[in-house]
Amino acid sequence: MRLESSYPFAVTLARLRSTLEARGFRIFATIDHRGAAQSVEMVMPPTTVLIYGDPRSGTPLMLSAPDFALELPLRLLVREGEHGKTYVTYNPAASLEGKHRLVAGMAQKLAPVERIIANALIASSANG
């Protein structure tokens, strides 16, 4: 799933981080691909992966299907595309259904975060 953000890259990344944390998600890691590219004298647009999750949601899935741990924690790709547009990409819960012998319907427990992500990308009318 790829969504376009109403905000520039840095604001989008900050909004996602703060929104997820405010909703009880833990940011386990941040991977700055642009920074890594710069470290080897290569150039790429801002590109960051947030690795996040909620052990209350993920642990039951891994207990049900231990190999499902390969899918967790979840990841969000935030990148700047052409003309300065910012995109957020993630694997929707529906795409995880049945993976690694997960019981049917259990992956949908991860779906509510998708609305949280989408709402963080929309400029509120209160902001003008």
All heavy atoms as an XYZ file, in Angstrom:
974
protein
N       0.855     -1.159      0.000
C       0.000      0.000      0.000
C       0.904      1.226      0.000
O       1.829      1.313      0.798
C      -0.881     -0.024      1.256
C      -1.718      1.202      1.437
S      -3.048      1.394      0.228
C      -4.037     -0.028      0.559
N       0.638      2.144     -0.914
C       1.410      3.386     -0.964
C       0.448      4.553     -0.872
O      -0.504      4.649     -1.642
C       2.232      3.484     -2.238
C       3.143      4.727     -2.216
C       4.024      4.787     -3.405
N       3.240      5.350     -4.507
C       3.750      5.672     -5.683
N       5.025      5.446     -5.936
N       2.999      6.184     -6.616
N       0.713      5.440      0.095
C      -0.106      6.624      0.312
C       0.741      7.869      0.097
O       1.933      7.868      0.416
C      -0.641      6.646      1.747
C      -1.435      5.424      2.208
C      -1.741      5.531      3.697
C      -2.706      5.265      1.395
N       0.124      8.925     -0.413
C       0.821     10.198     -0.541
C       0.500     11.051      0.681
O      -0.658     11.159      1.089
C       0.385     10.919     -1.811
C       1.151     12.200     -2.042
C       0.773     12.880     -3.353
O       0.404     12.187     -4.318
O       0.844     14.122     -3.385
N       1.521     11.652      1.263
C       1.336     12.499      2.430
C       1.018     13.926      2.005
O       1.477     14.399      0.971
C       2.613     12.489      3.272
O       2.470     13.356      4.386
N       0.269     14.611      2.841
C      -0.018     16.033      2.633
C       1.141     16.899      3.105
O       1.117     18.109      2.915
C      -1.271     16.439      3.418
O      -2.391     15.713      2.980
N       2.133     16.286      3.734
C       3.225     17.009      4.369
C       4.563     16.691      3.706
O       4.724     15.647      3.095
C       3.316     16.627      5.850
C       2.057     16.929      6.618
C       1.115     15.938      6.852
C       1.808     18.208      7.093
C      -0.042     16.214      7.554
C       0.648     18.492      7.802
C      -0.274     17.494      8.028
O      -1.420     17.771      8.714
N       5.552     17.570      3.890
C       6.905     17.264      3.409
C       7.498     16.088      4.188
O       6.987     15.687      5.244
C       7.697     18.546      3.665
C       6.783     19.521      4.298
C       5.456     18.890      4.493
N       8.582     15.563      3.688
C       9.211     14.365      4.246
C       9.432     14.448      5.759
O       8.970     13.597      6.516
C      10.545     14.081      3.535
C      11.286     12.934      4.132
C      10.995     11.630      3.769
C      12.270     13.152      5.085
C      11.668     10.563      4.344
C      12.949     12.096      5.655
C      12.644     10.795      5.290
N      10.163     15.466      6.217
C      10.526     15.550      7.641
C       9.289     15.652      8.529
O       9.234     15.026      9.595
C      11.464     16.731      7.887
N       8.299     16.395      8.104
C       7.064     16.542      8.883
C       6.306     15.222      8.901
O       5.789     14.794      9.938
C       6.194     17.695      8.330
C       4.857     17.774      9.049
C       6.942     19.019      8.415
N       6.242     14.553      7.757
C       5.568     13.256      7.680
C       6.217     12.264      8.630
O       5.528     11.584      9.404
C       5.604     12.705      6.239
O       4.888     13.600      5.383
C       4.996     11.319      6.143
N       7.525     12.179      8.594
C       8.246     11.248      9.458
C       7.976     11.564     10.931
O       7.672     10.665     11.722
C       9.742     11.309      9.146
C      10.627     10.253      9.779
C      10.207      8.843      9.386
C      12.079     10.502      9.384
N       8.034     12.837     11.288
C       7.778     13.239     12.679
C       6.340     12.946     13.087
O       6.081     12.474     14.206
C       8.098     14.723     12.855
N       5.392     13.227     12.200
C       3.980     12.962     12.508
C       3.724     11.480     12.692
O       3.004     11.079     13.610
C       3.070     13.522     11.413
C       2.919     15.032     11.450
C       2.026     15.522     10.320
N       0.678     14.988     10.391
C      -0.312     15.535     11.100
N      -0.103     16.632     11.799
N      -1.517     14.991     11.099
N       4.289     10.655     11.830
C       4.099      9.210     11.974
C       4.684      8.725     13.290
O       4.049      7.964     14.025
C       4.728      8.469     10.794
C       3.959      8.578      9.484
C       4.812      8.088      8.329
C       2.645      7.803      9.567
N       5.893      9.152     13.575
C       6.558      8.742     14.809
C       5.712      9.137     16.038
O       5.409      8.312     16.889
C       7.947      9.363     14.878
C       8.759      8.966     16.086
C      10.108      9.672     16.075
N      10.991      9.153     15.065
C      11.693      8.039     15.185
N      11.603      7.313     16.264
N      12.490      7.647     14.217
N       5.326     10.405     16.100
C       4.588     10.875     17.281
C       3.189     10.257     17.365
O       2.721      9.930     18.457
C       4.510     12.399     17.305
O       3.764     12.888     16.220
N       2.540     10.089     16.224
C       1.202      9.496     16.223
C       1.252      8.043     16.678
O       0.436      7.611     17.502
C       0.572      9.591     14.817
O       0.458     10.972     14.463
C      -0.791      8.938     14.767
N       2.196      7.282     16.154
C       2.313      5.883     16.559
C       2.627      5.770     18.050
O       2.002      4.986     18.766
C       3.373      5.164     15.724
C       2.992      4.913     14.266
C       4.206      4.460     13.460
C       1.858      3.885     14.167
N       3.577      6.560     18.514
C       3.948      6.503     19.932
C       2.780      6.928     20.829
O       2.544      6.313     21.870
C       5.185      7.358     20.199
C       6.434      6.735     19.607
C       7.672      7.592     19.743
O       7.563      8.835     19.858
O       8.766      7.004     19.720
N       2.022      7.930     20.414
C       0.872      8.378     21.191
C      -0.205      7.311     21.283
O      -0.975      7.277     22.243
C       0.287      9.658     20.586
N      -0.251      6.423     20.296
C      -1.236      5.343     20.277
C      -0.707      4.063     20.905
O      -1.309      3.003     20.795
C      -1.673      5.062     18.850
C      -2.527      6.158     18.216
C      -3.670      6.530     19.109
N      -4.963      6.836     18.632
C      -5.717      6.296     17.708
N      -5.304      5.329     16.978
N      -6.921      6.730     17.474
N       0.454      4.136     21.559
C       0.983      2.987     22.292
C       1.911      2.086     21.511
O       2.320      1.036     22.012
N       2.252      2.488     20.296
C       3.196      1.696     19.509
C       4.616      2.067     19.907
O       4.891      3.197     20.294
C       2.997      1.926     18.008
C       1.725      1.346     17.487
C       0.566      2.106     17.474
C       1.672      0.039     17.035
C      -0.626      1.576     17.015
C       0.485     -0.500     16.571
C      -0.668      0.270     16.563
N       5.494      1.118     19.790
C       6.902      1.321     20.094
C       7.665      1.436     18.774
O       7.471      0.638     17.875
C       7.399      0.090     20.866
C       8.644      0.315     21.647
C       9.029     -0.935     22.407
N       8.075     -1.241     23.465
C       8.155     -2.327     24.220
N       9.108     -3.210     24.036
N       7.261     -2.540     25.165
N       8.537      2.443     18.670
C       9.427      2.538     17.515
C      10.678      1.761     17.902
O      11.434      2.170     18.772
C       9.788      4.007     17.176
C       8.529      4.862     16.970
C      10.717      4.063     15.955
C       7.660      4.477     15.802
N      10.869      0.615     17.270
C      11.998     -0.249     17.604
C      13.282      0.202     16.917
O      14.366      0.030     17.461
C      11.699     -1.697     17.218
C      10.629     -2.330     18.063
C       9.349     -2.497     17.562
C      10.906     -2.764     19.346
C       8.361     -3.090     18.326
C       9.922     -3.350     20.121
C       8.644     -3.513     19.612
N      13.147      0.745     15.712
C      14.339      1.167     14.962
C      13.940      2.137     13.867
O      12.802      2.152     13.404
C      15.050     -0.038     14.353
N      14.911      2.942     13.488
C      14.771      3.854     12.361
C      15.963      3.609     11.452
O      17.105      3.648     11.902
C      14.773      5.317     12.847
O      13.692      5.495     13.766
C      14.619      6.276     11.682
N      15.683      3.323     10.197
C      16.749      3.078      9.230
C      16.771      4.233      8.239
O      15.812      4.447      7.500
C      16.543      1.735      8.499
C      16.511      0.597      9.516
C      17.635      1.523      7.452
C      16.070     -0.730      8.946
N      17.855      4.976      8.256
C      18.022      6.137      7.386
C      18.829      5.708      6.157
O      20.054      5.722      6.167
C      18.736      7.247      8.162
C      19.018      8.483      7.327
O      18.623      8.522      6.133
O      19.649      9.403      7.862
N      18.125      5.314      5.107
C      18.802      4.862      3.886
C      19.580      5.992      3.219
O      20.654      5.757      2.650
C      17.798      4.259      2.906
C      17.262      2.934      3.343
N      18.046      1.821      3.480
C      16.001      2.548      3.667
C      17.306      0.802      3.865
N      16.056      1.216      3.992
N      19.036      7.197      3.278
C      19.746      8.330      2.675
C      21.081      8.553      3.386
O      22.111      8.766      2.746
C      18.901      9.590      2.747
C      19.585     10.790      2.133
C      18.772     12.032      2.352
N      19.199     13.093      1.456
C      18.705     14.295      1.473
N      17.727     14.603      2.312
N      19.132     15.212      0.640
N      21.052      8.498      4.706
C      22.281      8.658      5.476
C      23.296      7.580      5.157
O      24.500      7.850      5.039
N      22.816      6.359      4.994
C      23.722      5.255      4.637
C      24.329      5.498      3.260
O      25.529      5.281      3.053
C      22.977      3.929      4.672
N      23.511      5.971      2.322
C      24.020      6.261      0.978
C      25.072      7.360      1.037
O      26.124      7.265      0.393
C      22.873      6.671      0.056
N      24.815      8.390      1.826
C      25.768      9.487      1.952
C      27.090      9.011      2.550
O      28.152      9.519      2.195
C      25.179     10.609      2.807
C      24.075     11.362      2.092
C      23.352     12.352      2.989
O      23.313     12.210      4.207
N      22.759     13.362      2.365
N      27.023      8.014      3.421
C      28.247      7.513      4.059
C      29.187      6.838      3.058
O      30.367      6.666      3.345
C      27.913      6.551      5.203
O      27.499      5.289      4.711
N      28.659      6.460      1.908
C      29.494      5.872      0.857
C      29.506      6.776     -0.384
O      29.676      6.322     -1.505
C      29.048      4.430      0.499
C      29.304      3.493      1.670
C      27.600      4.387      0.051
N      29.280      8.070     -0.130
C      29.344      9.108     -1.150
C      28.383      8.892     -2.320
O      28.710      9.152     -3.476
C      30.789      9.289     -1.626
C      31.712      9.709     -0.493
C      33.144      9.883     -0.918
O      33.446      9.848     -2.115
O      33.981     10.065     -0.007
N      27.193      8.392     -1.983
C      26.132      8.243     -2.973
C      24.983      9.165     -2.576
O      24.836      9.524     -1.406
C      25.674      6.792     -3.062
C      26.783      5.871     -3.568
S      26.247      4.153     -3.683
C      25.322      4.234     -5.202
N      24.192      9.531     -3.561
C      23.102     10.458     -3.326
C      21.779      9.763     -3.572
O      21.611      9.067     -4.576
C      23.232     11.689     -4.263
C      22.056     12.633     -4.091
C      24.546     12.401     -4.018
N      20.861      9.946     -2.644
C      19.492      9.470     -2.839
C      18.560     10.399     -2.066
O      18.995     11.073     -1.129
C      19.323      8.011     -2.422
C      19.342      7.736     -0.939
S      19.144      5.962     -0.515
C      17.567      5.568     -1.198
N      17.313     10.471     -2.470
C      16.369     11.330     -1.759
C      16.131     10.796     -0.344
O      16.442      9.640     -0.049
C      15.093     11.266     -2.602
C      15.292     10.208     -3.606
C      16.717      9.797     -3.606
N      15.551     11.619      0.527
C      15.236     11.154      1.868
C      14.414      9.861      1.814
O      13.385      9.805      1.132
C      14.424     12.298      2.470
C      14.868     13.511      1.715
C      15.148     13.013      0.321
N      14.905      8.845      2.495
C      14.274      7.530      2.498
C      14.534      6.895      3.854
O      15.685      6.617      4.192
C      14.869      6.641      1.380
O      14.757      7.323      0.125
C      14.173      5.299      1.291
N      13.480      6.696      4.624
C      13.622      6.172      5.976
C      12.600      5.077      6.216
O      11.446      5.190      5.796
C      13.422      7.301      7.007
O      14.425      8.296      6.797
C      13.515      6.798      8.433
N      13.023      4.040      6.912
C      12.124      2.968      7.322
C      11.952      3.051      8.835
O      12.941      3.089      9.568
C      12.668      1.577      6.915
C      11.782      0.469      7.469
C      12.775      1.470      5.394
N      10.701      3.105      9.270
C      10.381      3.009     10.691
C       9.963      1.580     10.982
O       9.112      1.024     10.272
C       9.218      3.936     11.072
C       9.454      5.425     11.090
C       8.167      6.153     11.497
C      10.580      5.784     12.045
N      10.565      0.987     11.980
C      10.204     -0.359     12.410
C       9.477     -0.197     13.739
O      10.046      0.333     14.701
C      11.453     -1.248     12.529
C      12.131     -1.339     11.156
C      11.081     -2.625     13.071
C      13.437     -2.086     11.148
N       8.216     -0.595     13.757
C       7.360     -0.299     14.905
C       6.449     -1.479     15.220
O       6.248     -2.368     14.397
C       6.520      0.949     14.626
C       5.426      0.669     13.626
C       4.136      0.389     14.050
C       5.676      0.632     12.259
C       3.134      0.095     13.137
C       4.691      0.348     11.344
C       3.422      0.079     11.784
O       2.439     -0.229     10.893
N       5.907     -1.459     16.406
C       4.956     -2.497     16.757
C       4.375     -2.296     18.142
O       4.719     -1.341     18.844
N       3.514     -3.211     18.501
C       2.880     -3.226     19.817
C       2.893     -4.674     20.290
O       2.173     -5.505     19.730
C       1.449     -2.699     19.722
C       0.701     -2.750     21.035
O       1.279     -3.195     22.056
O      -0.471     -2.350     21.049
N       3.710     -4.981     21.278
C       3.790     -6.361     21.754
C       2.440     -6.944     22.173
O       2.231     -8.157     22.067
C       4.754     -6.276     22.946
C       5.600     -5.083     22.653
C       4.664     -4.111     21.970
N       1.490     -6.091     22.595
C       0.161     -6.609     22.961
C      -0.556     -7.180     21.742
O      -1.355     -8.098     21.865
C      -0.686     -5.504     23.595
C      -0.231     -5.091     24.982
C      -1.131     -3.990     25.514
N      -1.090     -2.845     24.605
C      -0.459     -1.706     24.851
N       0.157     -1.533     25.979
N      -0.468     -0.736     23.974
N      -0.282     -6.625     20.580
C      -0.916     -7.115     19.352
C      -0.096     -8.201     18.673
O      -0.644     -9.179     18.156
C      -1.094     -5.964     18.359
O      -1.917     -4.978     18.888
N       1.213     -8.025     18.651
C       2.062     -8.947     17.913
C       2.333    -10.269     18.603
O       2.413    -11.312     17.945
N       2.464    -10.248     19.912
C       2.810    -11.481     20.627
C       1.788    -12.597     20.408
O       2.182    -13.736     20.118
C       3.025    -11.192     22.127
O       4.071    -10.212     22.253
C       3.419    -12.453     22.882
N       0.474    -12.329     20.496
C      -0.480    -13.415     20.240
C      -0.345    -14.020     18.839
O      -0.537    -15.221     18.657
C      -1.846    -12.749     20.418
C      -1.590    -11.579     21.304
C      -0.208    -11.116     20.951
N       0.014    -13.180     17.864
C       0.192    -13.692     16.505
C       1.391    -14.632     16.440
O       1.330    -15.696     15.809
C       0.364    -12.537     15.517
C      -0.790    -11.537     15.446
C      -0.443    -10.409     14.503
C      -2.078    -12.200     15.045
N       2.472    -14.247     17.095
C       3.676    -15.086     17.087
C       3.479    -16.353     17.916
O       4.048    -17.399     17.583
C       4.874    -14.286     17.605
C       5.279    -13.176     16.647
S       6.723    -12.252     17.200
C       6.006    -11.222     18.477
N       2.656    -16.285     18.954
C       2.363    -17.486     19.734
C       1.525    -18.461     18.914
O       1.704    -19.675     19.007
C       1.647    -17.125     21.041
C       2.511    -16.412     22.075
C       1.656    -15.910     23.232
C       3.631    -17.319     22.571
N       0.631    -17.912     18.099
C      -0.211    -18.743     17.243
C       0.581    -19.369     16.099
O       0.355    -20.526     15.742
C      -1.349    -17.899     16.672
O      -2.084    -18.620     15.714
N       1.491    -18.600     15.528
C       2.300    -19.053     14.389
C       3.712    -18.509     14.586
O       4.013    -17.391     14.155
C       1.693    -18.555     13.083
N       4.583    -19.255     15.267
C       5.915    -18.753     15.613
C       6.710    -18.161     14.445
O       7.425    -17.173     14.625
C       6.620    -19.965     16.217
C       5.491    -20.763     16.812
C       4.356    -20.591     15.833
N       6.574    -18.724     13.251
C       7.322    -18.199     12.105
C       6.819    -16.828     11.656
O       7.494    -16.132     10.895
C       7.277    -19.169     10.930
C       8.046    -20.453     11.210
O       8.849    -20.479     12.164
O       7.839    -21.434     10.465
N       5.646    -16.419     12.143
C       5.112    -15.100     11.805
C       5.997    -13.994     12.378
O       5.932    -12.844     11.940
C       3.670    -14.949     12.304
C       2.936    -13.800     11.670
C       2.450    -13.898     10.377
C       2.740    -12.615     12.362
C       1.778    -12.834      9.775
C       2.072    -11.550     11.781
C       1.592    -11.658     10.478
N       6.858    -14.351     13.303
C       7.808    -13.373     13.859
C       8.671    -12.764     12.762
O       9.184    -11.653     12.930
C       8.686    -14.038     14.918
N       8.794    -13.441     11.646
C       9.541    -12.896     10.519
C       8.872    -11.631      9.967
O       9.544    -10.766      9.403
C       9.664    -13.959      9.418
C      10.603    -13.654      8.274
C      12.023    -13.433      8.786
C      10.584    -14.800      7.278
N       7.587    -11.485     10.148
C       6.834    -10.331      9.640
C       6.787     -9.181     10.640
O       6.337     -8.087     10.303
C       5.406    -10.751      9.295
C       5.302    -11.908      8.330
C       5.958    -11.630      6.986
O       5.942    -10.473      6.535
O       6.491    -12.586      6.392
N       7.188     -9.440     11.865
C       7.082     -8.439     12.928
C       8.456     -8.051     13.430
O       9.374     -8.867     13.404
C       6.234     -9.000     14.078
C       4.800     -9.380     13.692
C       4.108    -10.055     14.861
C       4.017     -8.160     13.229
N       8.659     -6.863     13.929
C       7.692     -5.767     13.941
C       7.381     -5.276     12.532
O       8.066     -5.612     11.574
C       8.370     -4.689     14.779
C       9.776     -5.100     14.988
C       9.924     -6.505     14.529
N       6.350     -4.469     12.469
C       5.904     -3.921     11.190
C       6.847     -2.822     10.715
O       7.624     -2.283     11.497
C       4.484     -3.370     11.342
C       3.434     -4.415     11.710
C       2.120     -3.733     12.075
C       3.240     -5.419     10.600
N       6.752     -2.501      9.428
C       7.646     -1.500      8.833
C       6.845     -0.502      8.001
O       5.884     -0.872      7.336
C       8.679     -2.178      7.934
C       9.621     -3.087      8.681
C      10.501     -3.927      7.777
N       9.819     -4.739      6.781
C       9.217     -5.903      7.017
N       9.203     -6.386      8.230
N       8.654     -6.579      6.046
N       7.325      0.729      8.053
C       6.800      1.806      7.210
C       7.952      2.414      6.442
O       8.965      2.764      7.038
C       6.229      2.937      8.069
C       4.872      2.824      8.690
C       4.618      4.033      9.581
C       3.810      2.728      7.628
N       7.807      2.536      5.158
C       8.794      3.234      4.340
C       8.276      4.648      4.101
O       7.158      4.828      3.616
C       8.982      2.521      2.998
C       9.760      3.298      1.922
C      11.192      3.568      2.369
C       9.718      2.550      0.600
N       9.084      5.637      4.446
C       8.754      7.040      4.196
C       9.824      7.552      3.248
O      11.020      7.451      3.533
C       8.763      7.870      5.500
C       8.347      9.311      5.213
C       7.851      7.229      6.548
N       9.387      8.054      2.091
C      10.381      8.497      1.113
C       9.885      9.721      0.364
O       8.690      9.935      0.220
C      10.727      7.389      0.136
C       9.600      7.016     -0.793
C      10.013      5.961     -1.808
N       8.938      5.668     -2.724
C       8.627      6.373     -3.798
N       9.332      7.446     -4.116
N       7.628      6.028     -4.573
N      10.860     10.484     -0.071
C      10.550     11.638     -0.902
C      10.655     11.214     -2.357
O      11.662     10.651     -2.780
C      11.524     12.776     -0.612
C      11.160     14.061     -1.320
C      12.085     15.185     -0.915
O      11.861     15.784      0.146
O      13.055     15.421     -1.663
N       9.593     11.477     -3.099
C       9.576     11.130     -4.512
C       9.794     12.348     -5.380
O      10.301     13.381     -4.926
N       9.384     12.226     -6.610
C       9.536     13.323     -7.565
C       8.748     14.547     -7.125
O       7.699     14.426     -6.501
C       9.059     12.874     -8.948
C       9.952     11.832     -9.577
C       9.497     11.481    -10.981
O       8.787     12.297    -11.609
O       9.859     10.397    -11.432
N       9.275     15.705     -7.454
C       8.626     16.994     -7.185
C       8.394     17.217     -5.694
O       7.457     17.923     -5.311
C       7.319     17.123     -7.966
C       7.472     16.818     -9.428
N       8.211     17.614    -10.286
C       7.015     15.787    -10.177
C       8.179     17.094    -11.497
N       7.471     15.984    -11.464
N       9.207     16.565     -4.843
C       9.117     16.781     -3.406
C       7.944     16.120     -2.718
O       7.705     16.360     -1.546
N       7.199     15.309     -3.430
C       6.069     14.611     -2.801
C       6.603     13.530     -1.865
O       7.644     12.926     -2.128
C       5.161     13.984     -3.854
C       4.456     15.023     -4.685
C       3.497     14.385     -5.641
C       2.892     15.501     -6.495
N       1.546     15.226     -6.868
N       5.882     13.300     -0.783
C       6.288     12.295      0.198
C       5.308     11.131      0.155
O       4.085     11.333      0.136
C       6.328     12.907      1.608
O       7.270     13.978      1.610
C       6.744     11.876      2.644
N       5.858      9.932      0.144
C       5.058      8.714      0.086
C       5.358      7.835      1.284
O       6.492      7.768      1.759
C       5.357      7.940     -1.201
C       5.024      8.726     -2.435
C       6.021      9.409     -3.125
C       3.717      8.816     -2.892
C       5.718     10.160     -4.249
C       3.410      9.565     -4.025
C       4.407     10.229     -4.699
O       4.108     10.976     -5.802
N       4.321      7.143      1.735
C       4.452      6.180      2.822
C       3.953      4.845      2.291
O       2.841      4.741      1.761
C       3.631      6.621      4.054
C       3.673      5.564      5.138
C       4.147      7.954      4.571
N       4.793      3.828      2.419
C       4.469      2.502      1.897
C       4.558      1.486      3.019
O       5.459      1.557      3.859
C       5.452      2.125      0.766
O       5.435      3.157     -0.231
C       5.086      0.803      0.121
N       3.619      0.552      3.025
C       3.615     -0.522      4.023
C       2.873     -1.726      3.462
O       2.143     -1.614      2.472
C       2.976     -0.063      5.337
C       1.534      0.355      5.197
C       0.498     -0.577      5.322
C       1.196      1.677      4.924
C      -0.829     -0.186      5.184
C      -0.119      2.068      4.785
C      -1.125      1.131      4.920
O      -2.439      1.509      4.779
N       3.083     -2.860      4.107
C       2.344     -4.064      3.747
C       1.046     -4.070      4.547
O       1.080     -4.108      5.780
C       3.149     -5.329      4.073
C       4.345     -5.475      3.186
O       4.297     -5.178      1.998
N       5.450     -5.923      3.763
N      -0.104     -4.026      3.871
C      -1.368     -4.028      4.602
C      -1.600     -5.378      5.289
O      -1.075     -6.405      4.864
C      -2.415     -3.768      3.525
C      -1.764     -4.107      2.239
C      -0.285     -3.950      2.423
N      -2.385     -5.337      6.351
C      -2.680     -6.551      7.112
C      -3.221     -7.665      6.206
O      -2.864     -8.824      6.373
C      -3.677     -6.245      8.227
N      -4.033     -7.295      5.239
C      -4.618     -8.305      4.347
C      -3.543     -9.098      3.606
O      -3.724    -10.281      3.312
C      -5.568     -7.645      3.353
N      -2.405     -8.475      3.323
C      -1.338     -9.174      2.601
C      -0.607    -10.173      3.494
O       0.135    -11.018      3.000
C      -0.339     -8.176      2.010
O       0.466     -7.610      3.032
N      -0.808    -10.075      4.802
C      -0.152    -10.975      5.745
C      -1.033    -12.165      6.125
O      -0.585    -13.092      6.790
C       0.241    -10.202      7.016
C       1.180     -9.021      6.779
C       1.363     -8.237      8.075
C       2.514     -9.487      6.235
N      -2.271    -12.113      5.692
C      -3.230    -13.164      6.031
C      -2.724    -14.536      5.605
O      -2.332    -14.737      4.459
C      -4.575    -12.863      5.353
C      -5.706    -13.714      5.835
C      -6.027    -13.508      7.303
O      -6.115    -12.346      7.752
O      -6.169    -14.518      8.008
N      -2.691    -15.456      6.538
C      -2.310    -16.838      6.253
C      -0.822    -17.090      6.118
O      -0.406    -18.234      5.962
N       0.001    -16.055      6.180
C       1.451    -16.265      6.045
C       1.979    -17.031      7.252
O       1.530    -16.819      8.374
C       2.188    -14.927      5.921
C       2.013    -14.284      4.557
C       2.870    -13.067      4.420
C       4.165    -13.485      3.761
N       4.982    -12.342      3.350
N       2.917    -17.875      6.999
C       3.596    -18.632      8.056
C       2.607    -19.428      8.907
O       2.789    -19.576     10.104
C       4.450    -17.706      8.931
C       5.367    -16.834      8.143
N       6.470    -17.336      7.497
C       5.330    -15.499      7.872
C       7.092    -16.334      6.873
N       6.414    -15.232      7.076
N       1.533    -19.884      8.261
C       0.504    -20.708      8.920
C      -0.271    -19.963     10.000
O      -0.768    -20.564     10.947
C       1.116    -21.988      9.483
C       1.734    -22.848      8.407
C       2.218    -24.145      8.966
N       2.801    -24.912      7.874
C       3.690    -25.846      8.049
N       4.108    -26.160      9.246
N       4.162    -26.515      7.015
N      -0.347    -18.661      9.861
C      -1.149    -17.878     10.794
C      -2.616    -18.244     10.607
O      -3.100    -18.367      9.480
C      -0.948    -16.383     10.539
C      -1.609    -15.441     11.540
C      -0.942    -15.580     12.915
C      -1.494    -14.001     11.063
N      -3.319    -18.415     11.702
C      -4.735    -18.788     11.664
C      -5.522    -17.712     10.907
O      -5.290    -16.512     11.098
C      -5.280    -18.954     13.105
C      -6.782    -19.204     13.103
C      -4.546    -20.067     13.827
N      -6.440    -18.151     10.081
C      -7.247    -17.229      9.273
C      -7.908    -16.173     10.146
O      -8.465    -16.477     11.197
C      -8.306    -18.006      8.499
N      -7.822    -14.934      9.700
C      -8.440    -13.817     10.392
C      -7.554    -13.119     11.406
O      -7.847    -11.988     11.803
N      -6.485    -13.748     11.852
C      -5.649    -13.141     12.889
C      -4.857    -11.937     12.395
O      -4.629    -10.998     13.155
C      -4.709    -14.166     13.515
C      -5.437    -15.105     14.456
S      -4.323    -16.060     15.481
C      -3.825    -14.842     16.694
N      -4.442    -11.940     11.142
C      -3.665    -10.805     10.629
C      -4.490     -9.523     10.670
O      -3.931     -8.435     10.785
C      -3.176    -11.081      9.210
N      -5.804     -9.643     10.623
C      -6.664     -8.450     10.656
C      -6.539     -7.688     11.966
O      -6.913     -6.531     12.044
C      -8.114     -8.817     10.378
C      -8.343     -9.135      8.921
C      -7.972     -7.951      8.015
O      -6.957     -7.298      8.128
N      -8.798     -7.679      7.085
N      -5.995     -8.312     12.985
C      -5.759     -7.609     14.248
C      -4.743     -6.480     14.062
O      -4.665     -5.570     14.885
C      -5.279     -8.577     15.327
C      -6.344     -9.572     15.714
C      -5.866    -10.514     16.788
C      -6.993    -11.470     17.132
N      -6.768    -12.184     18.361
N      -3.979     -6.538     12.975
C      -2.989     -5.504     12.687
C      -3.583     -4.357     11.859
O      -2.955     -3.314     11.712
C      -1.804     -6.109     11.929
C      -1.057     -7.237     12.646
C      -0.054     -7.880     11.712
C      -0.394     -6.709     13.900
N      -4.763     -4.541     11.325
C      -5.358     -3.567     10.402
C      -5.667     -2.199     11.002
O      -5.538     -1.198     10.291
C      -6.615     -4.159      9.758
N      -6.055     -2.068     12.267
C      -6.398     -0.730     12.775
C      -5.287      0.309     12.643
O      -5.569      1.497     12.501
C      -6.744     -0.990     14.252
C      -7.261     -2.395     14.256
C      -6.390     -3.109     13.237
N      -4.041     -0.120     12.642
C      -2.948      0.850     12.506
C      -2.964      1.510     11.125
O      -2.476      2.624     10.966
C      -1.577      0.202     12.808
C      -1.121     -0.701     11.676
C      -0.528      1.263     13.091
N      -3.559      0.874     10.153
C      -3.600      1.441      8.807
C      -4.370      2.759      8.779
O      -3.968      3.706      8.107
C      -4.181      0.433      7.821
C      -3.281     -0.783      7.677
C      -3.874     -1.911      6.867
O      -4.806     -1.665      6.058
O      -3.411     -3.056      7.038
N      -5.463      2.847      9.529
C      -6.228      4.103      9.601
C      -5.425      5.157     10.362
O      -5.431      6.331     10.004
C      -7.580      3.886     10.266
C      -8.377      5.182     10.357
C      -9.834      4.999     10.610
N     -10.541      4.263      9.598
C     -10.942      4.753      8.426
N     -10.660      5.989      8.122
N     -11.615      4.016      7.581
N      -4.719      4.743     11.395
C      -3.874      5.667     12.161
C      -2.820      6.281     11.246
O      -2.586      7.498     11.268
C      -3.225      4.929     13.358
C      -4.301      4.516     14.362
C      -2.152      5.784     14.008
C      -3.823      3.526     15.416
N      -2.197      5.449     10.429
C      -1.169      5.923      9.486
C      -1.794      6.896      8.488
O      -1.292      7.997      8.276
C      -0.509      4.733      8.757
C       0.313      3.901      9.741
C       0.332      5.207      7.578
C       0.709      2.533      9.216
N      -2.901      6.503      7.883
C      -3.552      7.350      6.869
C      -3.948      8.697      7.465
O      -3.730      9.744      6.834
C      -4.769      6.637      6.295
N      -4.484      8.697      8.672
C      -4.911      9.955      9.302
C      -3.738     10.871      9.600
O      -3.877     12.091      9.561
C      -5.718      9.682     10.563
C      -7.100      9.151     10.257
O      -7.628      9.304      9.154
N      -7.695      8.498     11.229
N      -2.573     10.308      9.887
C      -1.378     11.125     10.177
C      -0.872     11.844      8.926
O      -0.152     12.830      9.033
C      -0.277     10.254     10.753
N      -1.283     11.387      7.761
C      -0.786     11.946      6.499
C      -1.693     13.023      5.918
O      -1.327     13.691      4.957
C      -0.624     10.831      5.468
C       0.227      9.649      5.880
C       0.297      8.638      4.748
C       1.602     10.087      6.313
N      -2.853     13.182      6.510
C      -3.852     14.120      5.979
C      -3.758     15.434      6.721
O      -3.823     15.470      7.955
C      -5.269     13.541      6.113
C      -5.384     12.225      5.338
C      -6.311     14.536      5.645
C      -6.632     11.442      5.633
N      -3.625     16.523      5.979
C      -3.585     17.852      6.593
C      -4.958     18.159      7.176
O      -5.966     18.015      6.492
C      -3.190     18.909      5.560
N      -4.976     18.561      8.435
C      -6.250     18.892      9.059
C      -6.687     20.280      8.631
O      -5.860     21.165      8.401
C      -6.151     18.810     10.584
O      -5.343     19.847     11.072
N      -7.983     20.483      8.545
C      -8.515     21.796      8.142
C      -8.215     22.851      9.196
O      -8.153     24.029      8.899
C     -10.019     21.702      7.892
O     -10.677     21.233      9.053
N      -7.956     22.419     10.442
C      -7.614     23.369     11.502
C      -6.258     24.012     11.242
O      -5.981     25.102     11.733
C      -7.614     22.651     12.858
N      -5.402     23.323     10.471
C      -4.072     23.847     10.168
C      -4.091     24.775      8.957
O      -3.064     25.223      8.503
C      -3.085     22.710      9.951
C      -2.794     21.958     11.224
O      -2.960     22.492     12.308
N      -2.375     20.720     11.095
N      -5.245     24.984      8.398
C      -5.332     25.952      7.322
C      -5.380     25.348      6.000
O      -5.158     25.847      4.993
